[in-house]
Amino acid sequence: MIDNAINAAEDPAFDPYMPDEHRIEDAVKVYMVFENGRWCLDALIQQGDPLDEVTGTRCSYEQPREDCAVCSTPQGLAEVQAADRAPMPTPRELLAMLATEFGVVVVPAAMAGPGPHITRLSEQIQQLLDRRSEVDQLGETLRDAFVAAVELSTYLNTQTRHGRPHALRALIARITGKPGA
């Protein structure tokens, strides 16, 4: 056993299943190429295959598995074997993980720039907002419904085609008070 390693067998307060204490780790490669004087992502990242591992799974104690008080238990060995069998994320999955970790919303490139969809949506929203004064005269309930419709229109226009039916079912359920089908 290495000198600075935790000897879990000798520490009665050590809980071998606390995630902050012990975990199985790995790292992935993101290939970069040097082009035009700067680092860029290699085009291979678009293939959608799982990312390559750097070192393979290892114990966070950085000991050989047979010397680790956690990895050498039946439960620890089962976790190690499960980690060894689990595929690495694809580049898209890694992007989603990073976005979640950093609190970033990833928007498809087609929606990010001022394209025809955004321009059309902006025009529709402006037309609806221009008519808001007419709706204000109809009362608070209708005004709230109008604002909700504008918000829904914005939301639906930023969703993928596959996400729209779910959003519509949720709206209908909310309006009618009946659970969505």
C-alpha positions in Angstrom: 0.0 0.0 0.0 1.3 3.5 -0.8 2.2 5.8 2.1 -0.5 8.5 1.6 -3.3 6.0 0.8 -6.3 5.8 3.0 -6.4 2.5 5.0 -10.1 2.1 5.2 -9.9 -1.2 7.0 -8.2 0.5 10.0 -10.5 3.5 10.2 -13.7 2.6 12.0 -15.4 5.9 11.0 -14.7 5.4 7.3 -17.9 4.7 5.3 -16.8 2.9 2.1 -19.9 3.8 0.2 -19.9 7.6 0.7 -19.5 9.1 -2.8 -17.2 11.8 -1.5 -14.9 9.2 0.0 -14.5 6.7 -2.8 -15.5 6.6 -6.5 -14.6 4.9 -9.7 -13.2 7.5 -12.2 -12.3 7.7 -15.8 -11.5 10.4 -18.3 -12.3 10.8 -22.0 -10.4 12.2 -25.0 -11.7 15.1 -27.0 -9.5 15.3 -30.0 -8.2 18.7 -31.1 -6.4 19.8 -34.3 -4.2 22.8 -34.7 -5.5 24.8 -37.7 -5.0 28.3 -38.9 -3.0 29.2 -35.8 -5.5 27.9 -33.2 -6.9 24.8 -31.6 -10.1 23.4 -33.1 -12.3 20.4 -32.5 -11.3 17.5 -34.8 -14.1 16.8 -37.3 -14.3 13.2 -36.1 -16.3 14.5 -33.1 -19.4 14.7 -35.4 -19.5 11.0 -35.8 -21.6 10.4 -32.7 -19.5 7.5 -31.5 -18.6 7.3 -27.7 -15.6 9.2 -26.8 -12.3 7.3 -26.3 -11.1 6.6 -22.7 -7.8 8.1 -21.6 -6.8 5.6 -18.9 -9.7 3.2 -18.2 -11.6 3.1 -14.9 -9.6 3.5 -11.7 -10.2 3.9 -8.0 -10.2 7.4 -6.7 -7.7 6.2 -4.0 -5.3 5.5 -6.9 -4.4 2.1 -5.6 -4.3 -1.2 -7.4 -7.9 -2.6 -7.1 -6.8 -5.6 -5.1 -5.3 -3.3 -2.4 -8.3 -1.0 -2.1 -10.6 -1.9 0.9 -13.6 -0.8 -1.1 -12.9 -2.1 -4.6 -11.9 -5.5 -3.3 -15.3 -6.1 -1.6 -18.0 -7.9 -3.6 -20.1 -4.7 -3.8 -17.0 -2.6 -4.9 -16.0 -5.2 -7.4 -19.5 -5.2 -8.9 -19.4 -1.4 -9.2 -16.0 -1.6 -10.9 -17.2 -4.2 -13.4 -20.4 -2.2 -14.1 -18.2 0.9 -14.7 -15.9 -1.0 -17.0 -18.9 -2.2 -19.1 -20.7 1.2 -19.3 -20.0 3.1 -22.5 -18.4 6.5 -22.5 -20.7 9.4 -23.5 -21.0 10.5 -27.1 -19.9 14.1 -27.9 -23.5 15.3 -27.8 -24.1 13.6 -24.4 -20.9 15.2 -23.1 -22.2 18.6 -24.3 -25.5 18.1 -22.5 -23.6 17.1 -19.3 -21.4 20.2 -19.5 -24.3 22.4 -20.2 -26.2 21.1 -17.2 -23.1 21.4 -15.0 -22.5 25.0 -16.0 -26.2 26.0 -16.1 -26.1 26.7 -19.8 -29.0 26.2 -22.2 -27.8 24.7 -25.5 -29.7 26.1 -28.5 -29.3 24.5 -31.9 -27.3 26.7 -34.3 -30.3 27.1 -36.6 -32.1 28.8 -33.7 -29.2 30.8 -32.3 -28.7 33.3 -35.1 -31.1 35.7 -36.7 -32.5 33.3 -39.2 -35.9 33.2 -40.8 -37.5 31.3 -37.9 -36.4 33.8 -35.3 -37.4 36.8 -37.5 -40.8 35.3 -38.1 -41.3 34.5 -34.5 -40.2 38.0 -33.4 -42.7 39.5 -35.9 -45.5 37.3 -34.6 -44.7 38.2 -31.0 -44.6 41.9 -31.8 -48.0 41.7 -33.6 -49.5 40.0 -30.6 -48.0 42.5 -28.2 -49.3 45.4 -30.4 -52.8 44.0 -29.9 -52.4 43.6 -26.2 -54.2 47.0 -25.6 -57.3 45.5 -27.2 -57.1 42.5 -24.9 -56.5 44.7 -21.8 -60.0 45.9 -22.3 -61.4 42.4 -22.0 -60.5 41.9 -18.4 -57.8 40.3 -16.3 -58.7 36.6 -17.1 -58.5 37.1 -20.8 -55.4 39.3 -20.5 -53.6 36.5 -18.6 -54.7 34.0 -21.2 -53.4 36.2 -23.9 -50.0 36.6 -22.2 -49.9 32.8 -21.7 -50.7 32.3 -25.4 -47.8 34.6 -26.4 -45.5 32.7 -24.0 -46.7 29.4 -25.4 -46.2 30.5 -29.0 -42.6 31.5 -28.1 -42.0 28.2 -26.4 -43.5 26.1 -29.1 -41.5 27.9 -31.8 -38.2 27.1 -30.0 -39.0 23.4 -29.4 -38.1 20.6 -31.7 -41.0 19.0 -33.7 -40.9 16.1 -31.2 -41.3 18.3 -28.2 -44.3 20.2 -29.4 -47.0 17.5 -28.9 -46.0 17.1 -25.3 -46.2 20.9 -24.7 -49.6 21.1 -26.4 -50.9 18.2 -24.3 -49.7 19.9 -21.1 -51.4 23.2 -22.1 -54.7 21.5 -22.9 -54.5 19.7 -19.6 -53.9 22.9 -17.8 -56.7 24.7 -19.5 -59.3 22.0 -19.1 -58.2 20.8 -15.7 -58.0 17.2 -17.1 -54.8 15.1 -17.1 -53.1 15.0 -20.5 -53.5 11.9 -22.6 
